[in-house]
Amino acid sequence: MKDVIVIGAGMAGLICAQQLKQAGLDVTVVEKSAGVGGRMATRRLQGTWVDHGAQLISVKSDGFGRFIRKLQEKRIVQEWTRDVYQLSAAGLLPPKDDNRHTRYCCPMGMTAIAKYLAHELTIVNNTRIIGVNHNDSTWQLVTDRQEILETKAIVSTIPAPQFLPLFEEVLAPAPSFLQAVQSVKFVPSVTIMAGYNANNAVPVEWQAIKCVNDPILDWISYDSSKHPDKSSQPVFVLQSTAEFAKQSMEEPDLEIAGKPLLHQAGKLLAKWLATPEWWQVHRWRYALAEESLGVSCLSTAIPLALVCAGDWCAGKNIEAAYHSGLAAAESAIDLIKN
Ligand SMILES: Cc1cc2nc3c(=O)[nH]c(=O)nc-3n(C[C@H](O)[C@H](O)[C@H](O)COP(=O)(O)OP(=O)(O)OC[C@H]3O[C@@H](n4cnc5c(N)ncnc54)[C@H](O)[C@@H]3O)c2cc1C
């Protein structure tokens, strides 16, 4: 039997598992995907890296700043830009002075951070938790291969709407914990990754663009500017608004679901952005919490030791997930000791 099973190998789960391991606990991370990183996601396309989840890293706290500096020293993270331009009906505007601060990226894709954290952890990939039971002293997690994993404590770092169907029944004796998770709503997002003819010139202002009040597009970035092989072909990432994603989420044809984003980029910035040489679509059903809970993590000893963590507890970004993962490790250690 494990001391702790962490569900999810995103930022929160990995940083939590690392802390638990350092505290001498026997910890395993269970992840449904083949890789690690969760929404810090990178695809290998046409010989390059394309980030189709989180685009950049901002640093607010000293603790996260130290973590990012360590990753910089290891060349996993580098400075990307200080300028996120704003695109609105008024055109493309530079950021105001108070919004000019360093945004970081990963030259080999956002998943590089997760791969670094995963090093030396026990991670079981391609394994989805589909059910949860318990007796007086032990949790039993049921996997999609019908295996039973036994553990003294669970740290779940999956989005709140994915947590609920698994844990709702066993958490009946902990109603306030359950209500807190139930109050978190997530919104979806559609992402396009698109490669263009190398003859197209990309202005420096297009590196990172936040769209303001656009019904379809929320974000446009020149993704290949993050990666060392940027000269081969311009690759862009377009991300939709939540409103657009809600309508396109159930569209069975991915091309139809994604095409309006390309058209809109062509309309707003330059015609050639509507006609890439290749493109792919990814739909995030649970992209971001509408509002986070404003707590570092949630924990309960009833019915047994359980901690919920992730960006949706503490904020809506990688830094929030990092802090939530650290807090979850502390809570899990407390629960196991008491
Ligand atoms: C399109 C998009 C753009 C974003 N842009 C930015 C940005 O520019 N900057 C920024 O800081 N943040 C950004 N974010 C948010 C950022 O990606 C997240 O805040 C952060 O990655 C969340 O980490 P996490 O560990 O909390 O959750 P996740 O990364 O979601 O990790 C949860 C993990 O649990 C796994 N899982 C789920 N269910 C199960 C199950 N039943 N069994 C086993 N495993 C399971 C998932 O596969 C996943 O790996 C963006 C997110 C999206 C979707």
Ligand as a Chemical Component Dictionary entry (heavy atoms), coordinates in Angstrom:
data_LIG
# 
_chem_comp.id                   LIG 
_chem_comp.type                 NON-POLYMER 
_chem_comp.pdbx_formal_charge   0 
_chem_comp.three_letter_code    LIG 
# 
loop_
_chem_comp_atom.comp_id 
_chem_comp_atom.atom_id 
_chem_comp_atom.alt_atom_id 
_chem_comp_atom.type_symbol 
_chem_comp_atom.charge 
_chem_comp_atom.model_Cartn_x 
_chem_comp_atom.model_Cartn_y 
_chem_comp_atom.model_Cartn_z 
_chem_comp_atom.pdbx_ordinal 
LIG C1  C1  C 0 -5.608 26.984 -23.473 1  
LIG C2  C2  C 0 -4.942 27.317 -22.165 2  
LIG C3  C3  C 0 -4.066 28.404 -22.074 3  
LIG C4  C4  C 0 -3.443 28.710 -20.868 4  
LIG N1  N1  N 0 -2.531 29.731 -20.821 5  
LIG C5  C5  C 0 -1.811 29.930 -19.689 6  
LIG C6  C6  C 0 -0.706 30.842 -19.661 7  
LIG O1  O1  O 0 -0.342 31.447 -20.681 8  
LIG N2  N2  N 0 -0.009 30.990 -18.491 9  
LIG C7  C7  C 0 -0.350 30.295 -17.356 10 
LIG O2  O2  O 0 0.320  30.455 -16.325 11 
LIG N3  N3  N 0 -1.369 29.406 -17.365 12 
LIG C8  C8  C 0 -2.094 29.198 -18.496 13 
LIG N4  N4  N 0 -3.088 28.257 -18.518 14 
LIG C9  C9  C 0 -3.447 27.579 -17.274 15 
LIG C10 C10 C 0 -2.410 26.540 -16.876 16 
LIG O3  O3  O 0 -2.180 25.664 -17.953 17 
LIG C11 C11 C 0 -2.966 25.793 -15.668 18 
LIG O4  O4  O 0 -3.255 26.750 -14.660 19 
LIG C12 C12 C 0 -2.001 24.767 -15.066 20 
LIG O5  O5  O 0 -1.293 24.073 -16.056 21 
LIG C13 C13 C 0 -2.859 23.830 -14.207 22 
LIG O6  O6  O 0 -2.057 22.814 -13.634 23 
LIG P1  P1  P 0 -2.740 21.727 -12.685 24 
LIG O7  O7  O 0 -1.684 20.803 -12.241 25 
LIG O8  O8  O 0 -3.557 22.425 -11.667 26 
LIG O9  O9  O 0 -3.827 20.969 -13.604 27 
LIG P2  P2  P 0 -3.622 20.133 -14.943 28 
LIG O10 O10 O 0 -2.471 20.640 -15.712 29 
LIG O11 O11 O 0 -4.958 20.114 -15.609 30 
LIG O12 O12 O 0 -3.267 18.657 -14.432 31 
LIG C14 C14 C 0 -4.243 17.712 -14.115 32 
LIG C15 C15 C 0 -3.801 16.351 -14.671 33 
LIG O13 O13 O 0 -4.741 15.366 -14.233 34 
LIG C16 C16 C 0 -4.901 14.422 -15.284 35 
LIG N5  N5  N 0 -6.184 13.745 -15.038 36 
LIG C17 C17 C 0 -7.441 14.251 -15.161 37 
LIG N6  N6  N 0 -8.358 13.329 -14.817 38 
LIG C18 C18 C 0 -7.671 12.217 -14.461 39 
LIG C19 C19 C 0 -8.062 10.927 -13.999 40 
LIG N7  N7  N 0 -9.362 10.600 -13.802 41 
LIG N8  N8  N 0 -7.109 10.012 -13.734 42 
LIG C20 C20 C 0 -5.789 10.318 -13.909 43 
LIG N9  N9  N 0 -5.363 11.529 -14.344 44 
LIG C21 C21 C 0 -6.285 12.474 -14.600 45 
LIG C22 C22 C 0 -4.862 15.266 -16.546 46 
LIG O14 O14 O 0 -4.545 14.493 -17.684 47 
LIG C23 C23 C 0 -3.779 16.284 -16.191 48 
LIG O15 O15 O 0 -2.495 15.855 -16.609 49 
LIG C24 C24 C 0 -3.725 27.929 -19.719 50 
LIG C25 C25 C 0 -4.600 26.833 -19.813 51 
LIG C26 C26 C 0 -5.194 26.529 -21.013 52 
LIG C27 C27 C 0 -6.091 25.318 -21.114 53 
# 
loop_
_chem_comp_bond.comp_id 
_chem_comp_bond.atom_id_1 
_chem_comp_bond.atom_id_2 
_chem_comp_bond.value_order 
_chem_comp_bond.pdbx_ordinal 
LIG C1  C2  SING 1  
LIG C2  C3  SING 2  
LIG C2  C26 DOUB 3  
LIG C3  C4  DOUB 4  
LIG C4  N1  SING 5  
LIG C4  C24 SING 6  
LIG N1  C5  DOUB 7  
LIG C5  C6  SING 8  
LIG C5  C8  SING 9  
LIG C6  O1  DOUB 10 
LIG C6  N2  SING 11 
LIG N2  C7  SING 12 
LIG C7  O2  DOUB 13 
LIG C7  N3  SING 14 
LIG N3  C8  DOUB 15 
LIG C8  N4  SING 16 
LIG N4  C9  SING 17 
LIG N4  C24 SING 18 
LIG C9  C10 SING 19 
LIG C10 O3  SING 20 
LIG C10 C11 SING 21 
LIG C11 O4  SING 22 
LIG C11 C12 SING 23 
LIG C12 O5  SING 24 
LIG C12 C13 SING 25 
LIG C13 O6  SING 26 
LIG O6  P1  SING 27 
LIG P1  O7  DOUB 28 
LIG P1  O8  SING 29 
LIG P1  O9  SING 30 
LIG O9  P2  SING 31 
LIG P2  O10 DOUB 32 
LIG P2  O11 SING 33 
LIG P2  O12 SING 34 
LIG O12 C14 SING 35 
LIG C14 C15 SING 36 
LIG C15 O13 SING 37 
LIG C15 C23 SING 38 
LIG O13 C16 SING 39 
LIG C16 N5  SING 40 
LIG C16 C22 SING 41 
LIG N5  C17 SING 42 
LIG N5  C21 SING 43 
LIG C17 N6  DOUB 44 
LIG N6  C18 SING 45 
LIG C18 C19 SING 46 
LIG C18 C21 DOUB 47 
LIG C19 N7  SING 48 
LIG C19 N8  DOUB 49 
LIG N8  C20 SING 50 
LIG C20 N9  DOUB 51 
LIG N9  C21 SING 52 
LIG C22 O14 SING 53 
LIG C22 C23 SING 54 
LIG C23 O15 SING 55 
LIG C24 C25 DOUB 56 
LIG C25 C26 SING 57 
LIG C26 C27 SING 58 
# 
